[in-house]
Structure formats: C-alpha cells, structure tokens
Amino acid sequence: AAQLLTTAIERFRQSGDDDGETMATVYLGQTYKFAGDHSRAESLFLGAMARARAAHNSHRECEALYQLGNTYLRMDRVDDAERVQQVIDEQINPRIAA
C-alpha cells in the first residue's frame, strides 16, 4: 500500500493536483500509523495539513488534523491530541460551517 500511495503522490505532484497529493499523503500517513510507524505518520500528516492550509482547503486540513490527533493518542501524547482537537473545534469547524 505504501508503495502505491507513494507513486500516487508523485503522479499527483507531476500533474499539479495539489488536492490529490494532499489526500494521498493523508492516506499514506494512515498506512504508516496502522503499521506502528507513528513518527513517519506524524510527519506526513503535518505536511498534508500545511499543504491543505496553504490551499485554503479546510476539509483536507481537518482530515489531516484528525489523523494527527489520533496518531498522538496512539503515542500517548494526550496533551498534543487535545491541542489538535481544540484547533479543529475552534478554527477549522467554523470555517467549514461558514
């Protein structure tokens, strides 16, 4: 799965599809998260979040943050997970609802 998603990310990047690249990056992060490579997943989710934020894509940003928060819980970083949830509740959800 990781190899297929890495290839998809490259193809999205080459075609200029930022949303596709961000989506595939989140999915790749999930693959690593479920495999137990939480630090790699964290890095991918942070990158996807930054790309989504730069593109003003609140839905993708929320998706990346949700996965990041879940990863923090798996790493027993409860304070970080709570901060991520606070960002979703206070910043992202109001933008989506607007």
C-alpha positions as CSV (number, residue, x, y, z in Angstrom):
1,A,0.0,0.0,0.0
2,A,2.8,2.4,0.9
3,Q,4.5,2.0,-2.5
4,L,1.2,2.5,-4.4
5,L,0.4,5.7,-2.4
6,T,3.9,7.0,-2.8
7,T,3.5,6.5,-6.6
8,A,0.1,8.2,-6.5
9,I,1.6,11.2,-4.6
10,E,4.3,11.6,-7.3
11,R,1.8,11.4,-10.1
12,F,-0.5,14.0,-8.4
13,R,2.5,16.2,-7.9
14,Q,3.6,15.9,-11.5
15,S,0.1,16.7,-12.7
16,G,-0.2,19.7,-10.4
17,D,-3.1,18.2,-8.5
18,D,-2.4,19.6,-5.0
19,D,-5.6,18.2,-3.5
20,G,-4.9,14.7,-4.8
21,E,-1.4,14.9,-3.4
22,T,-2.7,16.0,-0.1
23,M,-5.3,13.3,0.0
24,A,-2.8,10.6,-0.9
25,T,-0.4,11.9,1.7
26,V,-3.0,11.6,4.4
27,Y,-3.7,8.0,3.3
28,L,0.0,7.2,3.3
29,G,0.2,8.6,6.8
30,Q,-2.6,6.3,7.8
31,T,-0.8,3.4,6.4
32,Y,2.3,4.2,8.5
33,K,0.1,4.9,11.6
34,F,-1.5,1.5,11.4
35,A,1.9,-0.1,10.8
36,G,3.1,1.5,14.0
37,D,5.5,4.0,12.4
38,H,4.0,6.9,14.3
39,S,6.8,9.4,13.8
40,R,6.6,8.9,10.0
41,A,2.8,9.2,10.1
42,E,3.1,12.4,12.2
43,S,5.5,13.9,9.6
44,L,3.1,13.1,6.7
45,F,0.1,14.5,8.5
46,L,1.9,17.7,9.3
47,G,2.9,18.1,5.7
48,A,-0.6,17.4,4.4
49,M,-2.0,19.8,6.9
50,A,0.3,22.6,5.8
51,R,-0.5,22.0,2.1
52,A,-4.2,22.0,2.8
53,R,-3.9,25.2,4.9
54,A,-1.9,26.9,2.1
55,A,-4.6,25.9,-0.4
56,H,-7.4,27.1,1.9
57,N,-8.9,23.6,1.9
58,S,-10.4,23.3,5.3
59,H,-11.9,19.9,4.7
60,R,-8.5,18.3,3.9
61,E,-6.9,20.3,6.7
62,C,-9.4,18.9,9.1
63,E,-8.9,15.4,7.8
64,A,-5.1,15.7,8.3
65,L,-5.5,17.1,11.8
66,Y,-8.0,14.4,12.8
67,Q,-5.5,11.8,11.8
68,L,-2.6,13.6,13.5
69,G,-4.6,13.8,16.7
70,N,-5.4,10.1,16.5
71,T,-1.7,9.4,16.0
72,Y,-0.8,11.4,19.1
73,L,-3.3,9.3,21.1
74,R,-1.6,6.2,19.9
75,M,1.8,7.7,21.0
76,D,0.3,8.5,24.5
77,R,0.7,12.2,23.7
78,V,-2.7,13.1,25.1
79,D,-1.9,16.9,25.6
80,D,-0.9,17.1,21.9
81,A,-4.1,15.3,20.8
82,E,-6.2,17.7,22.9
83,R,-4.5,20.7,21.3
84,V,-5.2,19.3,17.8
85,Q,-8.9,18.8,18.8
86,Q,-9.0,22.3,20.0
87,V,-7.7,23.6,16.7
88,I,-10.3,21.6,14.8
89,D,-13.1,22.8,17.1
90,E,-12.1,26.5,17.3
91,Q,-10.6,27.1,13.9
92,I,-11.4,24.5,11.3
93,N,-15.1,23.7,12.0
94,P,-16.2,27.3,12.0
95,R,-14.5,27.7,8.5
96,I,-16.3,24.6,7.2
97,A,-19.6,25.7,8.6
98,A,-19.3,29.2,7.1
